[in-house]
Amino acid sequence: MKKVVILGAGRSAPYIIRRMVDLAPERGWEVVVADIDKDAAQRSIGGEVSYATALALNATEEPELAGAIKGADVVCNFLAPRFQPAVARHCVEEGAHMVSVSYISEETRELDGWARDQGVMLLGEMGLDPGIDHMMAMEAVQEVRSRGGKILSFRSFGSGVPEPDSKSNPLQYLITWNPWNVATAGRAGAQYMLDGQIRIVPHRRLFLHTWPVEVEGVGTLEAYPNRDSLSYRDHFDLHYARTMIRGTLRWPGFCETWAKIVKLGLTNTNLNIPDLADLSPREVVGMFLPLPVPADRVVEAATLFLELNPTGPIISNLRFIGLFDDEPSGCPGHTAADMVAHLLEARLAPPPGARDMVILVHQMDVKFGDQQDEGCERVTYTMVDTGDALGMSAMAKTVGLPAALAAEMMLAGELQLSGCLLPTDGAIYKPVLKQLKEEGLGFTVTTEAIQGCGESLGSL
C-alpha cells in the first residue's frame, strides 16, 4: 500500500485532500493529512474512514515533522513556504518524493545532488501561480517555436480575485488562501525587463508601480510586477526577449490602498511587538508614525502622514480593514504583519455564496520570418476559472489539482526523474496540462497583428 502524506489543511488544500481521499480505496493508498489543527484535518477528510488519518502537526518541531513524513511514498507540501527546506530534507532522508506548491527556495535547491543520489523528486512550484502558469508558458513557447516564431516580448499575469458579482467589500478582494501571504506580498520587491532595460522596483514603491491589463471576458484589472521576472528567461529559454514581465493582477483600487499599508510599515515581519494581542490596531498603527501621538489622534496623524483625503476612499478602506479599531486585536502572532493578516482573515472572508476567480494570462509578441520588420503577431493565452457557490474555491481547485496530478504520477511510477525540479520538464507539464484540460482547466488562444513588439507597459 502506497502512503500519501498531505502537510497542511488550510484554504489551498481542500481540493487535493478531497481528491486523494476519494481515490484512495480504488488505488490502494493510505492518506495522512497533517495540520496544526487536527480537527481541521479530520474535517477535510470528510469523516472516519480506514484509509485516511488526521494527524496533529506542529511543523516548527523538527521531530514532529520527521515523524509525519516517516514511511511516506509521496509528500504533498501545503505548508507555508518557510517550511519547504525542512520538508524537502526529511523527504530525501526518508526516500519520499515531494510535491510543493511554493516557490523553490535556495535551501531546497541545495538538496538537488543529494536528491538525485537518492532517486527522490523534489518537485516545487506545482500549484497555480507558480505552477499552471509555468506549464502554460512552456506549452505556449513550444507552440510558437514549432511555427518558426521568435518571441521578442513575454508577459505573464496571475491572479486570485472575487468574480465580478462577488466583489462584496471596498477592497474588492477575498481571502481564499493564506492571509499571511497576502499581508507580506512583494516584500522582496521586483525586477523585470522592458524593451531591453532592467527595471527594479523596491517594496516601498511596488504597489504604486501598476498598469492596466485587459483580460478577455473579464474586464480591466491592474497589474504590479511579481518577484524576479528575469529568472524565467532561463526557465523558458527566452534570453533574446527584450521584454520579460511576470505580474500579479488585482481589481483596480486595491494596490493604491495597499501602498499606504506598506508606507506605514505594517508589513514588517522582523520586529516583535510586546503583548500584541492586547494592543488595539490603532495603537499599533500609532507606533509606526514618525512622531508619538495620543491614541485619539492616530487616525488624524496617519491621514496627514499618508497624505490622504480624510473623507476619501483609501482612508475608508483602512478603516474597513480594521486598522483604526480601538479594541484589542487578539492577534495570535507577534509582528505587525501578523496583525494585518489577522485583520484580513476576518474582514475579507468570503461571505456565503461568494465565488472567487483565478486568472492566468500569457501574452507574447512574436516575430515570424515572413513578417515586415516592424510587424509582430501578439499571441495571448488566457485561463479563467471560478469557484462554486457550495464552498470549493477556484483557488483551492487550481492550486490542488496540478499538485494532485503530479502526486498521482509519482505514485504510479510514471515519472522517472530525480532531483530538485520545476514543472517545465515535458515529462511533467505535457501530461499534467492534458489532464487539466480534460478536467475543465484549459485556456483560450487569440492572435492579432500589431506594429511594434510591446515596448511600453501602456501597450498592454
C-alpha positions as CSV (number, residue, x, y, z in Angstrom):
1,M,0.0,0.0,0.0
2,K,1.4,3.4,-1.0
3,K,1.3,6.2,1.6
4,V,0.5,9.8,0.7
5,V,1.1,12.5,3.3
6,I,-0.5,15.9,2.8
7,L,1.0,18.5,5.0
8,G,-1.4,21.4,5.7
9,A,-5.2,21.6,5.7
10,G,-5.6,25.3,5.1
11,R,-7.5,27.2,2.4
12,S,-5.5,25.9,-0.6
13,A,-5.6,22.2,0.4
14,P,-9.3,21.1,0.4
15,Y,-9.3,20.1,-3.3
16,I,-6.2,17.9,-3.1
17,I,-7.3,16.3,0.1
18,R,-10.8,15.5,-1.2
19,R,-9.3,14.1,-4.4
20,M,-6.7,11.9,-2.8
21,V,-9.1,10.6,-0.2
22,D,-11.7,9.8,-2.9
23,L,-9.2,7.9,-5.0
24,A,-7.6,6.1,-2.1
25,P,-9.8,3.0,-1.9
26,E,-9.6,2.4,-5.7
27,R,-5.8,3.0,-5.9
28,G,-4.9,1.2,-2.6
29,W,-3.4,4.3,-1.0
30,E,-3.1,5.3,2.7
31,V,-3.7,9.0,3.1
32,V,-2.5,11.1,6.1
33,V,-3.5,14.7,6.5
34,A,-1.3,16.6,9.0
35,D,-2.1,20.0,10.3
36,I,-1.5,22.1,13.5
37,D,-5.3,21.8,13.9
38,K,-6.1,18.1,14.0
39,D,-9.9,18.8,14.0
40,A,-9.5,20.8,10.7
41,A,-7.5,18.0,9.2
42,Q,-10.2,15.5,10.2
43,R,-13.0,17.7,8.8
44,S,-11.1,18.0,5.5
45,I,-11.1,14.2,5.2
46,G,-14.8,14.2,5.4
47,G,-15.4,11.6,8.1
48,E,-14.0,8.5,9.7
49,V,-12.5,6.1,7.1
50,S,-10.0,3.3,7.5
51,Y,-7.7,4.6,4.7
52,A,-7.4,8.2,5.7
53,T,-6.0,9.6,9.0
54,A,-5.8,13.0,10.5
55,L,-2.6,13.9,12.4
56,A,-1.7,16.9,14.7
57,L,1.5,18.5,13.4
58,N,3.5,21.5,14.7
59,A,5.8,21.9,11.8
60,T,8.2,24.1,13.8
61,E,9.2,21.0,15.7
62,E,11.6,19.0,13.6
63,P,10.9,15.6,15.3
64,E,7.2,16.0,14.6
65,L,7.8,16.9,11.0
66,A,10.1,14.0,10.5
67,G,7.5,11.7,12.2
68,A,4.7,12.9,9.9
69,I,6.8,12.1,6.8
70,K,8.1,8.7,8.0
71,G,7.0,5.9,5.8
72,A,5.6,8.2,3.1
73,D,6.0,7.4,-0.6
74,V,4.8,10.9,-1.6
75,V,4.5,14.1,0.4
76,C,2.3,16.9,-0.8
77,N,3.5,20.0,0.9
78,F,0.9,22.7,1.5
79,L,2.6,24.3,4.5
80,A,3.9,27.9,4.5
81,P,6.9,28.5,2.3
82,R,9.3,28.8,5.2
83,F,8.8,25.1,6.0
84,Q,9.8,23.9,2.5
85,P,13.5,23.3,3.1
86,A,12.9,21.2,6.2
87,V,10.1,19.2,4.4
88,A,12.4,18.6,1.4
89,R,15.3,17.5,3.7
90,H,13.2,15.0,5.6
91,C,11.7,13.7,2.3
92,V,15.2,12.9,0.9
93,E,16.2,11.2,4.2
94,E,13.0,9.1,4.0
95,G,13.3,8.4,0.3
96,A,9.9,10.0,-0.3
97,H,9.1,12.2,-3.3
98,M,7.8,15.7,-2.6
99,V,5.3,17.9,-4.4
100,S,5.2,21.5,-3.2
101,V,3.1,24.4,-4.3
102,S,5.5,27.1,-3.1
103,Y,8.4,28.7,-5.0
104,I,11.5,26.6,-4.7
105,S,13.8,28.1,-2.2
106,E,17.6,28.3,-2.4
107,E,17.9,26.0,0.5
108,T,15.8,23.4,-1.3
109,R,17.8,23.8,-4.5
110,E,20.9,22.9,-2.5
111,L,19.4,19.5,-1.9
112,D,19.4,18.7,-5.6
113,G,22.5,16.5,-5.7
114,W,21.5,14.5,-2.6
115,A,18.0,14.0,-4.0
116,R,19.5,12.7,-7.3
117,D,21.7,10.3,-5.5
118,Q,18.6,9.0,-3.5
119,G,16.4,8.9,-6.6
120,V,14.0,11.4,-5.0
121,M,11.9,14.0,-6.8
122,L,11.6,17.4,-5.1
123,L,9.0,19.0,-7.4
124,G,8.2,22.6,-6.5
125,E,6.1,25.4,-7.9
126,M,3.4,22.9,-8.7
127,G,0.2,24.8,-7.9
128,L,-1.5,27.7,-9.8
129,D,1.0,30.6,-9.7
130,P,3.6,29.2,-9.6
131,G,2.6,26.0,-11.3
132,I,0.0,26.1,-14.1
133,D,1.4,29.4,-15.2
134,H,4.8,27.7,-15.8
135,M,3.2,24.8,-17.7
136,M,1.0,27.0,-19.8
137,A,4.1,29.1,-20.6
138,M,6.2,26.1,-21.7
139,E,3.4,24.9,-24.0
140,A,2.8,28.3,-25.4
141,V,6.5,28.9,-26.1
142,Q,6.9,25.5,-27.7
143,E,3.9,26.1,-29.9
144,V,5.2,29.4,-31.2
145,R,8.7,27.9,-31.9
146,S,7.1,25.0,-33.7
147,R,5.7,27.6,-36.2
148,G,9.1,29.2,-36.6
149,G,8.4,32.2,-34.4
150,K,10.8,34.3,-32.3
151,I,9.4,35.6,-29.0
152,L,10.5,39.2,-28.5
153,S,8.2,40.0,-25.6
154,F,6.8,37.7,-22.9
155,R,4.3,38.9,-20.3
156,S,2.7,36.6,-17.7
157,F,0.0,37.6,-15.2
158,G,-1.7,35.6,-12.5
159,S,-4.5,36.4,-10.1
160,G,-6.9,35.2,-7.5
161,V,-9.7,37.7,-7.0
162,P,-13.5,37.8,-6.4
163,E,-15.5,37.1,-9.5
164,P,-17.3,40.3,-10.7
165,D,-20.6,39.5,-8.9
166,S,-18.9,38.7,-5.6
167,K,-17.0,41.9,-5.0
168,S,-18.5,42.3,-1.6
169,N,-16.1,44.8,0.1
170,P,-14.4,48.1,-0.8
171,L,-11.1,46.4,-1.4
172,Q,-12.7,44.1,-4.0
173,Y,-10.7,41.2,-2.6
174,L,-11.4,37.9,-0.8
175,I,-9.1,35.8,1.4
176,T,-9.1,32.4,-0.3
177,W,-5.5,31.5,0.6
178,N,-3.1,32.1,3.5
179,P,-3.7,35.7,4.6
180,W,0.0,35.8,5.7
181,N,1.0,35.5,2.1
182,V,-1.3,38.5,1.2
183,A,0.0,40.6,4.1
184,T,3.6,40.0,3.1
185,A,3.3,40.0,-0.7
186,G,6.0,41.8,-2.6
187,R,8.4,42.3,0.4
188,A,11.4,41.5,-1.7
189,G,10.4,44.0,-4.4
190,A,10.5,43.0,-8.1
191,Q,12.6,43.3,-11.2
192,Y,11.7,42.8,-14.8
193,M,12.9,43.8,-18.3
194,L,11.1,46.3,-20.6
195,D,12.4,47.0,-24.1
196,G,15.9,45.7,-23.2
197,Q,16.2,47.6,-19.9
198,I,16.1,46.1,-16.5
199,R,13.7,47.8,-14.1
200,I,13.9,47.3,-10.3
201,V,11.0,48.2,-8.0
202,P,11.6,48.2,-4.3
203,H,8.8,47.1,-1.9
204,R,8.0,50.7,-0.9
205,R,7.1,51.5,-4.5
206,L,5.8,48.2,-5.7
207,F,2.1,48.8,-5.3
208,L,2.4,52.3,-6.9
209,H,4.0,50.7,-9.9
210,T,0.9,49.5,-11.7
211,W,-0.6,49.4,-15.1
212,P,-4.0,48.3,-16.7
213,V,-4.4,44.8,-18.2
214,E,-7.4,43.9,-20.2
215,V,-8.5,40.2,-19.6
216,E,-10.7,38.7,-22.3
217,G,-14.2,38.1,-20.9
218,V,-13.4,39.6,-17.5
219,G,-12.5,43.3,-18.0
220,T,-9.8,45.6,-16.9
221,L,-7.6,44.8,-13.9
222,E,-4.4,46.4,-12.6
223,A,-1.0,44.7,-12.6
224,Y,2.0,45.1,-10.5
225,P,5.4,43.3,-11.1
226,N,5.9,40.0,-9.3
227,R,9.3,38.9,-7.9
228,D,12.2,38.3,-10.2
229,S,10.9,38.1,-13.8
230,L,14.4,37.8,-15.2
231,S,15.0,34.3,-13.7
232,Y,12.3,33.0,-16.0
233,R,14.4,33.7,-19.1
234,D,16.4,30.6,-18.1
235,H,13.3,28.5,-17.4
236,F,11.7,29.3,-20.7
237,D,14.9,29.8,-22.7
238,L,14.0,33.4,-23.7
239,H,17.3,35.1,-23.4
240,Y,16.7,37.1,-26.6
241,A,13.4,38.5,-25.4
242,R,13.6,42.3,-24.9
243,T,10.6,42.4,-22.6
244,M,10.1,39.9,-19.8
245,I,7.4,40.6,-17.2
246,R,5.6,38.5,-14.6
247,G,2.9,40.3,-12.8
248,T,0.0,39.9,-10.3
249,L,-3.5,41.2,-11.1
250,R,-6.0,42.9,-8.8
251,W,-9.2,44.7,-9.3
252,P,-8.5,48.5,-9.7
253,G,-8.0,50.3,-6.5
254,F,-6.6,47.6,-4.3
255,C,-3.0,48.5,-5.0
256,E,-3.4,52.1,-4.1
257,T,-4.8,51.2,-0.7
258,W,-2.1,48.6,-0.1
259,A,0.7,51.0,-1.0
260,K,-0.4,53.1,2.1
261,I,-0.2,50.0,4.3
262,V,3.3,49.4,3.0
263,K,4.2,53.1,3.6
264,L,3.1,52.8,7.2
265,G,5.4,49.8,7.6
266,L,2.7,47.4,8.7
267,T,4.0,44.6,6.5
268,N,7.1,44.3,8.8
269,T,7.9,40.7,9.8
270,N,11.1,41.3,11.7
271,L,10.2,43.2,14.8
272,N,8.2,41.5,17.6
273,I,5.7,43.8,19.3
274,P,5.3,43.0,23.0
275,D,1.8,41.9,24.1
276,L,0.5,42.4,20.5
277,A,-2.8,40.5,21.2
278,D,-3.6,43.0,24.0
279,L,-3.0,46.1,21.8
280,S,-5.6,47.6,19.5
281,P,-4.7,48.0,15.8
282,R,-5.0,51.8,16.3
283,E,-2.2,51.6,19.0
284,V,0.0,49.5,16.7
285,V,-0.5,52.0,13.8
286,G,0.5,54.8,16.2
287,M,3.8,53.0,16.8
288,F,4.7,53.3,13.2
289,L,4.0,57.0,12.8
290,P,7.1,59.3,12.7
291,L,6.1,61.2,15.9
292,P,4.4,60.0,19.0
293,V,0.7,60.8,19.1
294,P,-2.1,60.0,21.6
295,A,-4.4,57.2,20.7
296,D,-7.3,59.6,19.9
297,R,-5.2,61.4,17.3
298,V,-3.8,58.4,15.5
299,V,-6.3,58.5,12.6
300,E,-5.7,62.2,12.0
301,A,-1.9,61.8,12.2
302,A,-2.0,58.7,9.9
303,T,-4.1,60.7,7.4
304,L,-1.6,63.5,7.3
305,F,1.4,61.2,7.1
306,L,-0.1,59.2,4.2
307,E,-1.3,62.5,2.5
308,L,-4.8,61.2,2.3
309,N,-8.2,62.9,1.9
310,P,-9.7,62.3,5.4
311,T,-13.1,61.5,3.8
312,G,-11.7,59.7,0.7
313,P,-11.9,56.1,-0.3
314,I,-8.4,55.0,0.9
315,I,-8.8,56.1,4.5
316,S,-12.2,54.4,4.4
317,N,-10.6,51.2,3.2
318,L,-8.1,51.3,6.0
319,R,-11.0,51.7,8.4
320,F,-12.8,48.8,6.8
321,I,-9.8,46.5,7.3
322,G,-9.8,47.4,11.0
323,L,-6.5,49.3,11.2
324,F,-8.1,52.0,13.4
325,D,-10.1,49.8,15.7
326,D,-9.6,50.6,19.3
327,E,-10.4,47.1,20.8
328,P,-7.5,44.6,21.5
329,S,-6.6,42.8,18.2
330,G,-6.5,39.3,19.7
331,C,-3.7,38.6,17.2
332,P,-2.0,35.3,17.8
333,G,1.3,36.5,16.3
334,H,4.0,38.9,17.3
335,T,4.6,41.3,14.3
336,A,2.7,44.0,12.5
337,A,2.4,41.7,9.5
338,D,0.8,39.1,11.8
339,M,-1.8,41.7,12.9
340,V,-2.6,42.7,9.3
341,A,-3.0,39.0,8.3
342,H,-5.3,38.5,11.3
343,L,-7.4,41.5,10.3
344,L,-7.6,40.5,6.7
345,E,-8.8,37.0,7.6
346,A,-11.7,38.4,9.5
347,R,-12.6,41.4,7.3
348,L,-12.1,39.9,3.8
349,A,-13.5,36.5,4.4
350,P,-15.8,35.3,1.6
351,P,-19.5,35.8,2.5
352,P,-21.9,33.0,1.9
353,G,-22.5,32.3,-1.8
354,A,-19.4,34.3,-2.9
355,R,-17.3,32.9,-5.6
356,D,-13.6,33.6,-6.3
357,M,-12.0,33.7,-9.7
358,V,-8.5,32.7,-10.8
359,I,-6.9,34.2,-13.9
360,L,-3.8,33.4,-15.9
361,V,-2.7,35.3,-18.9
362,H,0.4,34.8,-21.1
363,Q,1.0,37.4,-23.8
364,M,3.8,37.0,-26.4
365,D,4.8,39.4,-29.2
366,V,6.2,37.1,-31.8
367,K,8.2,37.8,-35.0
368,F,7.7,35.3,-37.8
369,G,10.1,35.0,-40.7
370,D,7.7,36.4,-43.4
371,Q,6.5,39.5,-41.4
372,Q,7.6,43.0,-42.1
373,D,10.4,44.3,-39.9
374,E,8.1,46.5,-37.8
375,G,5.3,43.9,-37.7
376,C,4.6,41.3,-35.0
377,E,1.9,38.9,-34.0
378,R,0.5,39.1,-30.5
379,V,-0.5,35.7,-29.1
380,T,-2.5,35.6,-25.9
381,Y,-3.2,32.5,-23.8
382,T,-6.0,33.1,-21.2
383,M,-7.3,30.8,-18.5
384,V,-10.2,31.9,-16.2
385,D,-11.9,29.6,-13.6
386,T,-14.4,30.4,-10.9
387,G,-15.2,28.7,-7.7
388,D,-18.6,27.1,-6.9
389,A,-21.2,28.6,-4.5
390,L,-21.0,25.4,-2.4
391,G,-17.7,26.3,-1.0
392,M,-14.9,24.8,-3.1
393,S,-12.9,27.8,-4.2
394,A,-11.3,28.2,-7.6
395,M,-8.0,28.9,-5.7
396,A,-8.2,25.5,-3.9
397,K,-9.0,23.7,-7.2
398,T,-6.3,25.3,-9.3
399,V,-3.6,25.0,-6.6
400,G,-4.6,21.5,-5.6
401,L,-5.4,19.8,-8.9
402,P,-1.9,20.1,-10.6
403,A,-0.2,19.0,-7.3
404,A,-2.6,16.0,-7.1
405,L,-1.9,15.0,-10.7
406,A,1.9,15.1,-10.1
407,A,1.5,13.1,-6.9
408,E,-0.6,10.5,-8.8
409,M,2.0,10.1,-11.5
410,M,4.7,9.7,-8.8
411,L,2.7,7.0,-7.0
412,A,2.1,5.2,-10.3
413,G,5.8,5.3,-11.2
414,E,5.1,7.4,-14.3
415,L,7.8,10.0,-13.6
416,Q,11.3,8.7,-13.9
417,L,13.0,11.8,-12.7
418,S,15.0,12.9,-9.7
419,G,16.5,16.0,-8.1
420,C,15.1,19.4,-7.5
421,L,12.6,20.1,-10.3
422,L,10.2,22.6,-11.7
423,P,7.2,21.7,-13.9
424,T,8.9,22.9,-17.0
425,D,10.1,19.4,-18.0
426,G,8.0,18.0,-20.8
427,A,7.6,14.7,-18.9
428,I,5.7,16.7,-16.2
429,Y,3.9,19.5,-17.9
430,K,2.6,17.7,-21.0
431,P,0.6,15.0,-19.3
432,V,-0.5,17.4,-16.5
433,L,-1.8,20.0,-18.9
434,K,-3.6,17.3,-20.9
435,Q,-5.3,16.1,-17.8
436,L,-6.1,19.7,-16.6
437,K,-7.8,20.4,-19.9
438,E,-9.9,17.2,-19.6
439,E,-11.0,18.4,-16.2
440,G,-12.0,21.8,-17.4
441,L,-8.9,23.9,-16.8
442,G,-7.9,24.7,-20.4
443,F,-7.1,28.1,-22.0
444,T,-8.2,30.1,-24.9
445,V,-5.8,31.4,-27.6
446,T,-6.2,34.7,-29.5
447,T,-3.9,36.3,-32.1
448,E,-3.7,39.8,-33.6
449,A,-1.3,41.6,-35.9
450,I,0.5,44.6,-34.2
451,Q,3.0,47.2,-35.1
452,G,6.0,47.1,-32.8
453,C,6.5,44.5,-30.1
454,G,5.3,45.7,-26.7
455,E,7.9,48.2,-25.9
456,S,5.8,50.0,-23.2
457,L,3.6,49.0,-20.3
458,G,0.9,51.0,-21.8
459,S,0.7,48.8,-24.9
460,L,-0.7,46.0,-22.6
